[in-house]
Amino acid sequence: MSELIYTDYNKLTLGKDFYYWWKLPKYKKHEIPAKEFKEVLVTKRHGSNNGWPGEEKDVKYWVELKNGLAVGFRHPKSKTGKRWAKYAEFPVVKL
């Protein structure tokens, strides 16, 4: 799949919405549990942490899925706290 330009938001799936993050070479072999829901339709998109139902306070973007789950994007600090962690995280929580 080359560049993905998506305009039909009534058929937007998690896999299509998170495509640009998940296509990065560093995530090719990285296990991401949220990919299990890549075919589930997105019902609502959120551009901030406002309303995020999970424990994480630094989710930058999240979506609500038709199956009653929410999937977020967060890029935490490394263990030292001086740099960003190598991998972003995609937490999954129940709405």
PDB file of N, CA, C and O in Angstrom:
ATOM      1  N   MET A   1       0.852  -1.174   0.000  1.00  0.00           N
ATOM      2  CA  MET A   1       0.000   0.000   0.000  1.00  0.00           C
ATOM      3  C   MET A   1       0.896   1.235   0.000  1.00  0.00           C
ATOM      4  O   MET A   1       1.743   1.394   0.880  1.00  0.00           O
ATOM      5  N   SER A   2       0.713   2.082  -0.962  1.00  0.00           N
ATOM      6  CA  SER A   2       1.506   3.309  -0.998  1.00  0.00           C
ATOM      7  C   SER A   2       0.836   4.350  -0.112  1.00  0.00           C
ATOM      8  O   SER A   2       0.258   4.008   0.920  1.00  0.00           O
ATOM      9  N   GLU A   3       0.907   5.588  -0.497  1.00  0.00           N
ATOM     10  CA  GLU A   3       0.311   6.643   0.318  1.00  0.00           C
ATOM     11  C   GLU A   3      -1.198   6.446   0.434  1.00  0.00           C
ATOM     12  O   GLU A   3      -1.878   6.145  -0.547  1.00  0.00           O
ATOM     13  N   LEU A   4      -1.694   6.618   1.624  1.00  0.00           N
ATOM     14  CA  LEU A   4      -3.109   6.441   1.904  1.00  0.00           C
ATOM     15  C   LEU A   4      -3.749   7.808   2.080  1.00  0.00           C
ATOM     16  O   LEU A   4      -3.416   8.543   3.009  1.00  0.00           O
ATOM     17  N   ILE A   5      -4.655   8.139   1.199  1.00  0.00           N
ATOM     18  CA  ILE A   5      -5.422   9.371   1.326  1.00  0.00           C
ATOM     19  C   ILE A   5      -6.864   8.934   1.484  1.00  0.00           C
ATOM     20  O   ILE A   5      -7.456   8.362   0.569  1.00  0.00           O
ATOM     21  N   TYR A   6      -7.422   9.205   2.644  1.00  0.00           N
ATOM     22  CA  TYR A   6      -8.736   8.660   2.960  1.00  0.00           C
ATOM     23  C   TYR A   6      -9.753   9.767   3.121  1.00  0.00           C
ATOM     24  O   TYR A   6      -9.545  10.708   3.888  1.00  0.00           O
ATOM     25  N   THR A   7     -10.856   9.654   2.396  1.00  0.00           N
ATOM     26  CA  THR A   7     -11.871  10.694   2.464  1.00  0.00           C
ATOM     27  C   THR A   7     -13.241  10.175   2.881  1.00  0.00           C
ATOM     28  O   THR A   7     -14.091  10.976   3.272  1.00  0.00           O
ATOM     29  N   ASP A   8     -13.489   8.884   2.815  1.00  0.00           N
ATOM     30  CA  ASP A   8     -14.798   8.337   3.185  1.00  0.00           C
ATOM     31  C   ASP A   8     -14.800   7.989   4.672  1.00  0.00           C
ATOM     32  O   ASP A   8     -14.520   6.850   5.045  1.00  0.00           O
ATOM     33  N   TYR A   9     -15.115   8.966   5.516  1.00  0.00           N
ATOM     34  CA  TYR A   9     -15.026   8.782   6.952  1.00  0.00           C
ATOM     35  C   TYR A   9     -16.118   7.878   7.509  1.00  0.00           C
ATOM     36  O   TYR A   9     -16.027   7.468   8.666  1.00  0.00           O
ATOM     37  N   ASN A  10     -17.140   7.554   6.734  1.00  0.00           N
ATOM     38  CA  ASN A  10     -18.160   6.621   7.197  1.00  0.00           C
ATOM     39  C   ASN A  10     -17.628   5.192   7.209  1.00  0.00           C
ATOM     40  O   ASN A  10     -18.228   4.317   7.833  1.00  0.00           O
ATOM     41  N   LYS A  11     -16.512   4.945   6.530  1.00  0.00           N
ATOM     42  CA  LYS A  11     -15.917   3.611   6.457  1.00  0.00           C
ATOM     43  C   LYS A  11     -14.499   3.600   7.017  1.00  0.00           C
ATOM     44  O   LYS A  11     -13.717   2.705   6.697  1.00  0.00           O
ATOM     45  N   LEU A  12     -14.161   4.576   7.843  1.00  0.00           N
ATOM     46  CA  LEU A  12     -12.821   4.676   8.408  1.00  0.00           C
ATOM     47  C   LEU A  12     -12.623   3.616   9.486  1.00  0.00           C
ATOM     48  O   LEU A  12     -13.376   3.561  10.458  1.00  0.00           O
ATOM     49  N   THR A  13     -11.607   2.776   9.308  1.00  0.00           N
ATOM     50  CA  THR A  13     -11.281   1.753  10.297  1.00  0.00           C
ATOM     51  C   THR A  13     -10.080   2.203  11.111  1.00  0.00           C
ATOM     52  O   THR A  13      -9.384   3.148  10.742  1.00  0.00           O
ATOM     53  N   LEU A  14      -9.847   1.521  12.213  1.00  0.00           N
ATOM     54  CA  LEU A  14      -8.693   1.835  13.050  1.00  0.00           C
ATOM     55  C   LEU A  14      -7.400   1.671  12.259  1.00  0.00           C
ATOM     56  O   LEU A  14      -6.496   2.501  12.366  1.00  0.00           O
ATOM     57  N   GLY A  15      -7.308   0.610  11.468  1.00  0.00           N
ATOM     58  CA  GLY A  15      -6.108   0.374  10.676  1.00  0.00           C
ATOM     59  C   GLY A  15      -5.822   1.479   9.682  1.00  0.00           C
ATOM     60  O   GLY A  15      -4.663   1.829   9.458  1.00  0.00           O
ATOM     61  N   LYS A  16      -6.864   2.034   9.083  1.00  0.00           N
ATOM     62  CA  LYS A  16      -6.680   3.133   8.128  1.00  0.00           C
ATOM     63  C   LYS A  16      -6.345   4.437   8.850  1.00  0.00           C
ATOM     64  O   LYS A  16      -5.558   5.240   8.350  1.00  0.00           O
ATOM     65  N   ASP A  17      -6.936   4.646  10.014  1.00  0.00           N
ATOM     66  CA  ASP A  17      -6.684   5.871  10.764  1.00  0.00           C
ATOM     67  C   ASP A  17      -5.272   5.907  11.357  1.00  0.00           C
ATOM     68  O   ASP A  17      -4.629   6.957  11.358  1.00  0.00           O
ATOM     69  N   PHE A  18      -4.792   4.778  11.854  1.00  0.00           N
ATOM     70  CA  PHE A  18      -3.469   4.704  12.458  1.00  0.00           C
ATOM     71  C   PHE A  18      -2.404   4.227  11.472  1.00  0.00           C
ATOM     72  O   PHE A  18      -1.278   3.920  11.865  1.00  0.00           O
ATOM     73  N   TYR A  19      -2.760   4.167  10.212  1.00  0.00           N
ATOM     74  CA  TYR A  19      -1.877   3.652   9.161  1.00  0.00           C
ATOM     75  C   TYR A  19      -0.506   4.323   9.152  1.00  0.00           C
ATOM     76  O   TYR A  19       0.508   3.631   9.063  1.00  0.00           O
ATOM     77  N   TYR A  20      -0.450   5.632   9.239  1.00  0.00           N
ATOM     78  CA  TYR A  20       0.824   6.349   9.130  1.00  0.00           C
ATOM     79  C   TYR A  20       1.764   6.057  10.294  1.00  0.00           C
ATOM     80  O   TYR A  20       2.982   6.057  10.109  1.00  0.00           O
ATOM     81  N   TRP A  21       1.236   5.811  11.473  1.00  0.00           N
ATOM     82  CA  TRP A  21       2.096   5.424  12.594  1.00  0.00           C
ATOM     83  C   TRP A  21       2.568   3.988  12.413  1.00  0.00           C
ATOM     84  O   TRP A  21       3.753   3.688  12.553  1.00  0.00           O
ATOM     85  N   TRP A  22       1.620   3.105  12.099  1.00  0.00           N
ATOM     86  CA  TRP A  22       1.933   1.680  12.047  1.00  0.00           C
ATOM     87  C   TRP A  22       2.767   1.295  10.840  1.00  0.00           C
ATOM     88  O   TRP A  22       3.355   0.214  10.840  1.00  0.00           O
ATOM     89  N   LYS A  23       2.846   2.127   9.812  1.00  0.00           N
ATOM     90  CA  LYS A  23       3.659   1.791   8.638  1.00  0.00           C
ATOM     91  C   LYS A  23       5.140   2.165   8.832  1.00  0.00           C
ATOM     92  O   LYS A  23       5.975   1.792   8.008  1.00  0.00           O
ATOM     93  N   LEU A  24       5.469   2.881   9.887  1.00  0.00           N
ATOM     94  CA  LEU A  24       6.861   3.252  10.126  1.00  0.00           C
ATOM     95  C   LEU A  24       7.718   1.995  10.279  1.00  0.00           C
ATOM     96  O   LEU A  24       7.295   1.033  10.919  1.00  0.00           O
ATOM     97  N   PRO A  25       8.911   1.998   9.702  1.00  0.00           N
ATOM     98  CA  PRO A  25       9.765   0.795   9.756  1.00  0.00           C
ATOM     99  C   PRO A  25      10.013   0.258  11.163  1.00  0.00           C
ATOM    100  O   PRO A  25      10.104  -0.956  11.345  1.00  0.00           O
ATOM    101  N   LYS A  26      10.124   1.121  12.146  1.00  0.00           N
ATOM    102  CA  LYS A  26      10.415   0.639  13.501  1.00  0.00           C
ATOM    103  C   LYS A  26       9.262  -0.159  14.108  1.00  0.00           C
ATOM    104  O   LYS A  26       9.464  -0.888  15.079  1.00  0.00           O
ATOM    105  N   TYR A  27       8.057  -0.032  13.550  1.00  0.00           N
ATOM    106  CA  TYR A  27       6.913  -0.781  14.067  1.00  0.00           C
ATOM    107  C   TYR A  27       6.619  -2.055  13.291  1.00  0.00           C
ATOM    108  O   TYR A  27       5.701  -2.790  13.656  1.00  0.00           O
ATOM    109  N   LYS A  28       7.374  -2.342  12.226  1.00  0.00           N
ATOM    110  CA  LYS A  28       7.121  -3.529  11.405  1.00  0.00           C
ATOM    111  C   LYS A  28       7.154  -4.807  12.239  1.00  0.00           C
ATOM    112  O   LYS A  28       6.290  -5.669  12.078  1.00  0.00           O
ATOM    113  N   LYS A  29       8.135  -4.941  13.125  1.00  0.00           N
ATOM    114  CA  LYS A  29       8.275  -6.157  13.920  1.00  0.00           C
ATOM    115  C   LYS A  29       7.898  -5.931  15.380  1.00  0.00           C
ATOM    116  O   LYS A  29       8.046  -6.831  16.207  1.00  0.00           O
ATOM    117  N   HIS A  30       7.417  -4.750  15.695  1.00  0.00           N
ATOM    118  CA  HIS A  30       7.035  -4.409  17.068  1.00  0.00           C
ATOM    119  C   HIS A  30       5.595  -4.867  17.310  1.00  0.00           C
ATOM    120  O   HIS A  30       4.705  -4.590  16.505  1.00  0.00           O
ATOM    121  N   GLU A  31       5.378  -5.560  18.410  1.00  0.00           N
ATOM    122  CA  GLU A  31       4.037  -6.045  18.715  1.00  0.00           C
ATOM    123  C   GLU A  31       3.154  -4.906  19.233  1.00  0.00           C
ATOM    124  O   GLU A  31       3.493  -4.231  20.205  1.00  0.00           O
ATOM    125  N   ILE A  32       2.034  -4.714  18.573  1.00  0.00           N
ATOM    126  CA  ILE A  32       1.077  -3.676  18.960  1.00  0.00           C
ATOM    127  C   ILE A  32      -0.289  -4.349  19.138  1.00  0.00           C
ATOM    128  O   ILE A  32      -0.954  -4.655  18.149  1.00  0.00           O
ATOM    129  N   PRO A  33      -0.711  -4.581  20.378  1.00  0.00           N
ATOM    130  CA  PRO A  33      -1.985  -5.267  20.620  1.00  0.00           C
ATOM    131  C   PRO A  33      -3.190  -4.588  19.961  1.00  0.00           C
ATOM    132  O   PRO A  33      -4.153  -5.270  19.610  1.00  0.00           O
ATOM    133  N   ALA A  34      -3.161  -3.281  19.787  1.00  0.00           N
ATOM    134  CA  ALA A  34      -4.292  -2.554  19.191  1.00  0.00           C
ATOM    135  C   ALA A  34      -4.534  -2.974  17.742  1.00  0.00           C
ATOM    136  O   ALA A  34      -5.641  -2.799  17.231  1.00  0.00           O
ATOM    137  N   LYS A  35      -3.525  -3.521  17.075  1.00  0.00           N
ATOM    138  CA  LYS A  35      -3.698  -3.952  15.682  1.00  0.00           C
ATOM    139  C   LYS A  35      -4.745  -5.055  15.543  1.00  0.00           C
ATOM    140  O   LYS A  35      -5.254  -5.298  14.449  1.00  0.00           O
ATOM    141  N   GLU A  36      -5.059  -5.709  16.631  1.00  0.00           N
ATOM    142  CA  GLU A  36      -6.098  -6.744  16.628  1.00  0.00           C
ATOM    143  C   GLU A  36      -7.439  -6.160  16.170  1.00  0.00           C
ATOM    144  O   GLU A  36      -8.284  -6.883  15.641  1.00  0.00           O
ATOM    145  N   PHE A  37      -7.630  -4.866  16.369  1.00  0.00           N
ATOM    146  CA  PHE A  37      -8.896  -4.197  16.055  1.00  0.00           C
ATOM    147  C   PHE A  37      -8.802  -3.330  14.800  1.00  0.00           C
ATOM    148  O   PHE A  37      -9.616  -2.425  14.617  1.00  0.00           O
ATOM    149  N   LYS A  38      -7.832  -3.588  13.942  1.00  0.00           N
ATOM    150  CA  LYS A  38      -7.597  -2.724  12.782  1.00  0.00           C
ATOM    151  C   LYS A  38      -8.758  -2.682  11.791  1.00  0.00           C
ATOM    152  O   LYS A  38      -8.858  -1.730  11.017  1.00  0.00           O
ATOM    153  N   GLU A  39      -9.627  -3.673  11.791  1.00  0.00           N
ATOM    154  CA  GLU A  39     -10.764  -3.691  10.857  1.00  0.00           C
ATOM    155  C   GLU A  39     -12.045  -3.104  11.454  1.00  0.00           C
ATOM    156  O   GLU A  39     -13.065  -3.035  10.768  1.00  0.00           O
ATOM    157  N   VAL A  40     -12.006  -2.684  12.713  1.00  0.00           N
ATOM    158  CA  VAL A  40     -13.189  -2.134  13.393  1.00  0.00           C
ATOM    159  C   VAL A  40     -13.373  -0.673  12.989  1.00  0.00           C
ATOM    160  O   VAL A  40     -12.408   0.088  12.921  1.00  0.00           O
ATOM    161  N   LEU A  41     -14.612  -0.294  12.724  1.00  0.00           N
ATOM    162  CA  LEU A  41     -14.918   1.074  12.309  1.00  0.00           C
ATOM    163  C   LEU A  41     -14.726   2.082  13.437  1.00  0.00           C
ATOM    164  O   LEU A  41     -15.014   1.801  14.600  1.00  0.00           O
ATOM    165  N   VAL A  42     -14.236   3.252  13.069  1.00  0.00           N
ATOM    166  CA  VAL A  42     -14.081   4.373  13.994  1.00  0.00           C
ATOM    167  C   VAL A  42     -15.388   5.153  14.013  1.00  0.00           C
ATOM    168  O   VAL A  42     -15.924   5.499  12.960  1.00  0.00           O
ATOM    169  N   THR A  43     -15.902   5.432  15.214  1.00  0.00           N
ATOM    170  CA  THR A  43     -17.140   6.205  15.306  1.00  0.00           C
ATOM    171  C   THR A  43     -16.890   7.659  15.678  1.00  0.00           C
ATOM    172  O   THR A  43     -17.692   8.535  15.354  1.00  0.00           O
ATOM    173  N   LYS A  44     -15.765   7.919  16.366  1.00  0.00           N
ATOM    174  CA  LYS A  44     -15.459   9.298  16.767  1.00  0.00           C
ATOM    175  C   LYS A  44     -13.958   9.450  16.951  1.00  0.00           C
ATOM    176  O   LYS A  44     -13.293   8.538  17.444  1.00  0.00           O
ATOM    177  N   ARG A  45     -13.418  10.608  16.553  1.00  0.00           N
ATOM    178  CA  ARG A  45     -11.995  10.904  16.689  1.00  0.00           C
ATOM    179  C   ARG A  45     -11.812  12.072  17.654  1.00  0.00           C
ATOM    180  O   ARG A  45     -12.612  13.008  17.675  1.00  0.00           O
ATOM    181  N   HIS A  46     -10.732  12.002  18.463  1.00  0.00           N
ATOM    182  CA  HIS A  46     -10.443  13.043  19.450  1.00  0.00           C
ATOM    183  C   HIS A  46      -8.997  13.496  19.286  1.00  0.00           C
ATOM    184  O   HIS A  46      -8.091  12.664  19.242  1.00  0.00           O
ATOM    185  N   GLY A  47      -8.773  14.793  19.196  1.00  0.00           N
ATOM    186  CA  GLY A  47      -7.438  15.339  18.980  1.00  0.00           C
ATOM    187  C   GLY A  47      -6.720  15.777  20.240  1.00  0.00           C
ATOM    188  O   GLY A  47      -5.740  16.518  20.169  1.00  0.00           O
ATOM    189  N   SER A  48      -7.197  15.325  21.399  1.00  0.00           N
ATOM    190  CA  SER A  48      -6.533  15.688  22.655  1.00  0.00           C
ATOM    191  C   SER A  48      -6.818  14.617  23.697  1.00  0.00           C
ATOM    192  O   SER A  48      -7.521  13.645  23.423  1.00  0.00           O
ATOM    193  N   ASN A  49      -6.277  14.797  24.878  1.00  0.00           N
ATOM    194  CA  ASN A  49      -6.489  13.861  25.972  1.00  0.00           C
ATOM    195  C   ASN A  49      -7.850  14.058  26.631  1.00  0.00           C
ATOM    196  O   ASN A  49      -8.266  13.234  27.445  1.00  0.00           O
ATOM    197  N   ASN A  50      -8.533  15.118  26.297  1.00  0.00           N
ATOM    198  CA  ASN A  50      -9.814  15.446  26.902  1.00  0.00           C
ATOM    199  C   ASN A  50     -10.820  14.312  26.706  1.00  0.00           C
ATOM    200  O   ASN A  50     -11.178  13.977  25.577  1.00  0.00           O
ATOM    201  N   GLY A  51     -11.266  13.731  27.805  1.00  0.00           N
ATOM    202  CA  GLY A  51     -12.263  12.674  27.749  1.00  0.00           C
ATOM    203  C   GLY A  51     -11.698  11.272  27.621  1.00  0.00           C
ATOM    204  O   GLY A  51     -12.463  10.308  27.602  1.00  0.00           O
ATOM    205  N   TRP A  52     -10.382  11.127  27.532  1.00  0.00           N
ATOM    206  CA  TRP A  52      -9.775   9.796  27.398  1.00  0.00           C
ATOM    207  C   TRP A  52     -10.180   8.940  28.590  1.00  0.00           C
ATOM    208  O   TRP A  52      -9.968   9.350  29.731  1.00  0.00           O
ATOM    209  N   PRO A  53     -10.760   7.757  28.358  1.00  0.00           N
ATOM    210  CA  PRO A  53     -11.266   6.931  29.457  1.00  0.00           C
ATOM    211  C   PRO A  53     -10.204   6.092  30.178  1.00  0.00           C
ATOM    212  O   PRO A  53     -10.520   5.426  31.164  1.00  0.00           O
ATOM    213  N   GLY A  54      -8.980   6.113  29.716  1.00  0.00           N
ATOM    214  CA  GLY A  54      -7.931   5.305  30.329  1.00  0.00           C
ATOM    215  C   GLY A  54      -7.157   6.035  31.413  1.00  0.00           C
ATOM    216  O   GLY A  54      -7.421   7.202  31.704  1.00  0.00           O
ATOM    217  N   GLU A  55      -6.190   5.328  32.012  1.00  0.00           N
ATOM    218  CA  GLU A  55      -5.386   5.883  33.096  1.00  0.00           C
ATOM    219  C   GLU A  55      -4.304   6.837  32.593  1.00  0.00           C
ATOM    220  O   GLU A  55      -3.871   7.725  33.328  1.00  0.00           O
ATOM    221  N   GLU A  56      -3.870   6.663  31.361  1.00  0.00           N
ATOM    222  CA  GLU A  56      -2.773   7.462  30.817  1.00  0.00           C
ATOM    223  C   GLU A  56      -3.192   8.931  30.712  1.00  0.00           C
ATOM    224  O   GLU A  56      -4.285   9.248  30.241  1.00  0.00           O
ATOM    225  N   LYS A  57      -2.307   9.813  31.159  1.00  0.00           N
ATOM    226  CA  LYS A  57      -2.614  11.247  31.131  1.00  0.00           C
ATOM    227  C   LYS A  57      -1.993  11.956  29.939  1.00  0.00           C
ATOM    228  O   LYS A  57      -2.247  13.140  29.719  1.00  0.00           O
ATOM    229  N   ASP A  58      -1.180  11.241  29.165  1.00  0.00           N
ATOM    230  CA  ASP A  58      -0.472  11.886  28.057  1.00  0.00           C
ATOM    231  C   ASP A  58      -0.861  11.349  26.676  1.00  0.00           C
ATOM    232  O   ASP A  58      -0.050  11.363  25.751  1.00  0.00           O
ATOM    233  N   VAL A  59      -2.099  10.880  26.542  1.00  0.00           N
ATOM    234  CA  VAL A  59      -2.601  10.451  25.236  1.00  0.00           C
ATOM    235  C   VAL A  59      -2.824  11.706  24.394  1.00  0.00           C
ATOM    236  O   VAL A  59      -3.522  12.626  24.817  1.00  0.00           O
ATOM    237  N   LYS A  60      -2.237  11.739  23.218  1.00  0.00           N
ATOM    238  CA  LYS A  60      -2.329  12.926  22.355  1.00  0.00           C
ATOM    239  C   LYS A  60      -3.487  12.850  21.361  1.00  0.00           C
ATOM    240  O   LYS A  60      -3.998  13.876  20.912  1.00  0.00           O
ATOM    241  N   TYR A  61      -3.894  11.634  21.024  1.00  0.00           N
ATOM    242  CA  TYR A  61      -4.945  11.422  20.029  1.00  0.00           C
ATOM    243  C   TYR A  61      -5.608  10.093  20.353  1.00  0.00           C
ATOM    244  O   TYR A  61      -4.931   9.139  20.736  1.00  0.00           O
ATOM    245  N   TRP A  62      -6.925  10.023  20.204  1.00  0.00           N
ATOM    246  CA  TRP A  62      -7.609   8.759  20.432  1.00  0.00           C
ATOM    247  C   TRP A  62      -8.890   8.687  19.645  1.00  0.00           C
ATOM    248  O   TRP A  62      -9.448   9.703  19.231  1.00  0.00           O
ATOM    249  N   VAL A  63      -9.355   7.449  19.443  1.00  0.00           N
ATOM    250  CA  VAL A  63     -10.574   7.216  18.682  1.00  0.00           C
ATOM    251  C   VAL A  63     -11.493   6.279  19.452  1.00  0.00           C
ATOM    252  O   VAL A  63     -11.044   5.451  20.245  1.00  0.00           O
ATOM    253  N   GLU A  64     -12.776   6.427  19.202  1.00  0.00           N
ATOM    254  CA  GLU A  64     -13.774   5.507  19.731  1.00  0.00           C
ATOM    255  C   GLU A  64     -14.120   4.536  18.616  1.00  0.00           C
ATOM    256  O   GLU A  64     -14.299   4.940  17.467  1.00  0.00           O
ATOM    257  N   LEU A  65     -14.213   3.258  18.953  1.00  0.00           N
ATOM    258  CA  LEU A  65     -14.512   2.237  17.956  1.00  0.00           C
ATOM    259  C   LEU A  65     -15.943   1.733  18.101  1.00  0.00           C
ATOM    260  O   LEU A  65     -16.554   1.842  19.164  1.00  0.00           O
ATOM    261  N   LYS A  66     -16.455   1.185  17.019  1.00  0.00           N
ATOM    262  CA  LYS A  66     -17.826   0.691  17.002  1.00  0.00           C
ATOM    263  C   LYS A  66     -18.048  -0.455  17.988  1.00  0.00           C
ATOM    264  O   LYS A  66     -19.179  -0.691  18.412  1.00  0.00           O
ATOM    265  N   ASN A  67     -16.984  -1.168  18.358  1.00  0.00           N
ATOM    266  CA  ASN A  67     -17.112  -2.303  19.275  1.00  0.00           C
ATOM    267  C   ASN A  67     -17.071  -1.887  20.753  1.00  0.00           C
ATOM    268  O   ASN A  67     -17.030  -2.753  21.627  1.00  0.00           O
ATOM    269  N   GLY A  68     -17.082  -0.582  21.048  1.00  0.00           N
ATOM    270  CA  GLY A  68     -17.116  -0.108  22.426  1.00  0.00           C
ATOM    271  C   GLY A  68     -15.758   0.071  23.078  1.00  0.00           C
ATOM    272  O   GLY A  68     -15.673   0.244  24.294  1.00  0.00           O
ATOM    273  N   LEU A  69     -14.702   0.031  22.289  1.00  0.00           N
ATOM    274  CA  LEU A  69     -13.352   0.246  22.806  1.00  0.00           C
ATOM    275  C   LEU A  69     -12.830   1.597  22.349  1.00  0.00           C
ATOM    276  O   LEU A  69     -13.334   2.185  21.391  1.00  0.00           O
ATOM    277  N   ALA A  70     -11.823   2.073  23.042  1.00  0.00           N
ATOM    278  CA  ALA A  70     -11.115   3.290  22.636  1.00  0.00           C
ATOM    279  C   ALA A  70      -9.645   2.924  22.469  1.00  0.00           C
ATOM    280  O   ALA A  70      -9.090   2.165  23.263  1.00  0.00           O
ATOM    281  N   VAL A  71      -9.019   3.471  21.429  1.00  0.00           N
ATOM    282  CA  VAL A  71      -7.594   3.246  21.182  1.00  0.00           C
ATOM    283  C   VAL A  71      -6.928   4.607  21.103  1.00  0.00           C
ATOM    284  O   VAL A  71      -7.394   5.499  20.395  1.00  0.00           O
ATOM    285  N   GLY A  72      -5.838   4.757  21.835  1.00  0.00           N
ATOM    286  CA  GLY A  72      -5.138   6.030  21.879  1.00  0.00           C
ATOM    287  C   GLY A  72      -3.733   5.954  21.322  1.00  0.00           C
ATOM    288  O   GLY A  72      -3.211   4.875  21.039  1.00  0.00           O
ATOM    289  N   PHE A  73      -3.130   7.125  21.170  1.00  0.00           N
ATOM    290  CA  PHE A  73      -1.732   7.254  20.772  1.00  0.00           C
ATOM    291  C   PHE A  73      -1.031   8.075  21.833  1.00  0.00           C
ATOM    292  O   PHE A  73      -1.473   9.172  22.172  1.00  0.00           O
ATOM    293  N   ARG A  74       0.067   7.541  22.361  1.00  0.00           N
ATOM    294  CA  ARG A  74       0.873   8.287  23.329  1.00  0.00           C
ATOM    295  C   ARG A  74       2.334   7.969  23.079  1.00  0.00           C
ATOM    296  O   ARG A  74       2.692   6.841  22.739  1.00  0.00           O
ATOM    297  N   HIS A  75       3.165   8.973  23.251  1.00  0.00           N
ATOM    298  CA  HIS A  75       4.611   8.792  23.104  1.00  0.00           C
ATOM    299  C   HIS A  75       5.246   9.212  24.416  1.00  0.00           C
ATOM    300  O   HIS A  75       5.546  10.388  24.622  1.00  0.00           O
ATOM    301  N   PRO A  76       5.455   8.236  25.315  1.00  0.00           N
ATOM    302  CA  PRO A  76       5.947   8.566  26.657  1.00  0.00           C
ATOM    303  C   PRO A  76       7.430   8.908  26.666  1.00  0.00           C
ATOM    304  O   PRO A  76       8.146   8.675  25.693  1.00  0.00           O
ATOM    305  N   LYS A  77       7.864   9.456  27.766  1.00  0.00           N
ATOM    306  CA  LYS A  77       9.293   9.711  27.983  1.00  0.00           C
ATOM    307  C   LYS A  77       9.994   8.375  28.227  1.00  0.00           C
ATOM    308  O   LYS A  77       9.365   7.396  28.629  1.00  0.00           O
ATOM    309  N   SER A  78      11.297   8.349  27.980  1.00  0.00           N
ATOM    310  CA  SER A  78      12.084   7.137  28.246  1.00  0.00           C
ATOM    311  C   SER A  78      12.187   6.911  29.747  1.00  0.00           C
ATOM    312  O   SER A  78      11.724   7.733  30.538  1.00  0.00           O
ATOM    313  N   LYS A  79      12.789   5.806  30.134  1.00  0.00           N
ATOM    314  CA  LYS A  79      12.921   5.493  31.559  1.00  0.00           C
ATOM    315  C   LYS A  79      13.742   6.537  32.303  1.00  0.00           C
ATOM    316  O   LYS A  79      13.522   6.769  33.492  1.00  0.00           O
ATOM    317  N   THR A  80      14.683   7.165  31.613  1.00  0.00           N
ATOM    318  CA  THR A  80      15.492   8.204  32.252  1.00  0.00           C
ATOM    319  C   THR A  80      14.731   9.513  32.368  1.00  0.00           C
ATOM    320  O   THR A  80      15.063  10.351  33.206  1.00  0.00           O
ATOM    321  N   GLY A  81      13.714   9.697  31.536  1.00  0.00           N
ATOM    322  CA  GLY A  81      12.924  10.915  31.566  1.00  0.00           C
ATOM    323  C   GLY A  81      13.537  12.062  30.784  1.00  0.00           C
ATOM    324  O   GLY A  81      12.982  13.161  30.762  1.00  0.00           O
ATOM    325  N   LYS A  82      14.676  11.824  30.140  1.00  0.00           N
ATOM    326  CA  LYS A  82      15.361  12.886  29.403  1.00  0.00           C
ATOM    327  C   LYS A  82      15.003  12.910  27.925  1.00  0.00           C
ATOM    328  O   LYS A  82      15.093  13.952  27.275  1.00  0.00           O
ATOM    329  N   ARG A  83      14.598  11.768  27.400  1.00  0.00           N
ATOM    330  CA  ARG A  83      14.269  11.663  25.972  1.00  0.00           C
ATOM    331  C   ARG A  83      12.927  10.965  25.825  1.00  0.00           C
ATOM    332  O   ARG A  83      12.363  10.428  26.779  1.00  0.00           O
ATOM    333  N   TRP A  84      12.436  10.997  24.581  1.00  0.00           N
ATOM    334  CA  TRP A  84      11.228  10.245  24.273  1.00  0.00           C
ATOM    335  C   TRP A  84      11.581   8.780  24.173  1.00  0.00           C
ATOM    336  O   TRP A  84      12.692   8.438  23.767  1.00  0.00           O
ATOM    337  N   ALA A  85      10.665   7.914  24.533  1.00  0.00           N
ATOM    338  CA  ALA A  85      10.862   6.473  24.400  1.00  0.00           C
ATOM    339  C   ALA A  85      11.004   6.124  22.914  1.00  0.00           C
ATOM    340  O   ALA A  85      10.541   6.865  22.047  1.00  0.00           O
ATOM    341  N   LYS A  86      11.640   5.007  22.639  1.00  0.00           N
ATOM    342  CA  LYS A  86      11.859   4.593  21.248  1.00  0.00           C
ATOM    343  C   LYS A  86      10.541   4.334  20.529  1.00  0.00           C
ATOM    344  O   LYS A  86      10.389   4.669  19.355  1.00  0.00           O
ATOM    345  N   TYR A  87       9.596   3.738  21.239  1.00  0.00           N
ATOM    346  CA  TYR A  87       8.324   3.386  20.622  1.00  0.00           C
ATOM    347  C   TYR A  87       7.168   4.141  21.264  1.00  0.00           C
ATOM    348  O   TYR A  87       7.134   4.348  22.477  1.00  0.00           O
ATOM    349  N   ALA A  88       6.235   4.542  20.431  1.00  0.00           N
ATOM    350  CA  ALA A  88       4.981   5.097  20.936  1.00  0.00           C
ATOM    351  C   ALA A  88       4.126   3.919  21.421  1.00  0.00           C
ATOM    352  O   ALA A  88       4.404   2.763  21.099  1.00  0.00           O
ATOM    353  N   GLU A  89       3.110   4.222  22.178  1.00  0.00           N
ATOM    354  CA  GLU A  89       2.209   3.194  22.685  1.00  0.00           C
ATOM    355  C   GLU A  89       0.802   3.482  22.188  1.00  0.00           C
ATOM    356  O   GLU A  89       0.435   4.633  21.950  1.00  0.00           O
ATOM    357  N   PHE A  90       0.018   2.419  22.035  1.00  0.00           N
ATOM    358  CA  PHE A  90      -1.341   2.527  21.545  1.00  0.00           C
ATOM    359  C   PHE A  90      -2.273   1.799  22.515  1.00  0.00           C
ATOM    360  O   PHE A  90      -2.702   0.678  22.244  1.00  0.00           O
ATOM    361  N   PRO A  91      -2.587   2.446  23.654  1.00  0.00           N
ATOM    362  CA  PRO A  91      -3.410   1.783  24.678  1.00  0.00           C
ATOM    363  C   PRO A  91      -4.838   1.539  24.193  1.00  0.00           C
ATOM    364  O   PRO A  91      -5.403   2.323  23.429  1.00  0.00           O
ATOM    365  N   VAL A  92      -5.400   0.427  24.662  1.00  0.00           N
ATOM    366  CA  VAL A  92      -6.779   0.047  24.340  1.00  0.00           C
ATOM    367  C   VAL A  92      -7.538  -0.028  25.650  1.00  0.00           C
ATOM    368  O   VAL A  92      -7.104  -0.705  26.582  1.00  0.00           O
ATOM    369  N   VAL A  93      -8.676   0.666  25.731  1.00  0.00           N
ATOM    370  CA  VAL A  93      -9.514   0.638  26.939  1.00  0.00           C
ATOM    371  C   VAL A  93     -10.980   0.514  26.538  1.00  0.00           C
ATOM    372  O   VAL A  93     -11.371   0.853  25.421  1.00  0.00           O
ATOM    373  N   LYS A  94     -11.766   0.026  27.467  1.00  0.00           N
ATOM    374  CA  LYS A  94     -13.203  -0.095  27.247  1.00  0.00           C
ATOM    375  C   LYS A  94     -13.875   1.241  27.557  1.00  0.00           C
ATOM    376  O   LYS A  94     -13.533   1.894  28.543  1.00  0.00           O
ATOM    377  N   LEU A  95     -14.813   1.640  26.734  1.00  0.00           N
ATOM    378  CA  LEU A  95     -15.551   2.890  26.961  1.00  0.00           C
ATOM    379  C   LEU A  95     -16.581   2.722  28.054  1.00  0.00           C
ATOM    380  O   LEU A  95     -17.296   3.669  28.380  1.00  0.00           O
TER     381      LEU A  95
END
